[in-house]
């Protein structure tokens, strides 16, 4: 089974400010270990992340690559693997088809992994955009309360999305998934 994760607020700390360097990129407690546990249980893990800081000129692709290299190294250190990282570098006003809530990043992941469909895959995020992208690509939407997750959960009460499961963080999501579904 494939699990697609948003990055900022799900894997690493996010307080609404752009993360512009590898020095500013800090994993949330338990997130790296959770990815390792998923991989060791046979799940495939990919990332879909909006990175408009590039389009806004706040950092460049080299800085983003350094952050992602650090993420991959940490995950490898706990026996895991990130199979693909898809990111949208565009400014929100660019009108691209890859910026979540559009499903372009998820389609990129599907194609990169040679999958026919994403039906049955999971999309875990901390924002409505993540959930909407996942739903439109055929994924099951899971919300974590880290990052923007608590605000998103609050807004879902008045504007619900069907089928969203909610977890405190990526570690709790992983505990649930492995307890209910076991190995992939």
Secondary structure, 3 states (H helix, E strand, C coil): CEEEECCECCCECCCCCCCCCCCCCCECCCHHHHHHHHHHCCCEEEEEEECHHHHCCCCCHHHHHHHHHHHHHHHHHCCCCEEEEEEECCCHHHCCCCCCCCCHHHHHHHHHCCCCCCCCCEEEECCHHHHHHHHHCCCEEEEECCCCHHHHHHHHHHCCCCCCEEECCHHHHHHHHHHHHCCC
